[in-house]
Amino acid sequence: MSDPICPLCDRPIPPGAPQSQHHLIPRLKGGKGGPTVLLHQICHNEIHATLSETDLARSYNTVAALRAHPRLAKFLRWIAKRPPGFHSKTPGGRRKR
């Protein structure tokens, strides 16, 4: 069986690579039990470093919308050059609350 593909960066998620489920609508905003996608942990971290729970619920509740966000698009160009199991601390500061 082949490795699952991260829908955000389109790279495989190899066994043992840090990974997590992302709620397309944040649990705190009514997404508990809603659709989730399996992502690399670094991709998931970048989403939450970039967008507030409110922004995620209102405007960025699909993979296509996430990929279209300018900061995430820049991140996706960068991560595409890294191996599938790559993980590092999320660069830059956390979003302002």
Secondary structure by P-SEA (a helix, b strand, c coil): ccccccccccccccccccccccccccccccccccbbbbccaaaaaaaaacccaaaaacccccaaaaaacaaaaaaaaaacccccccccccccccccc
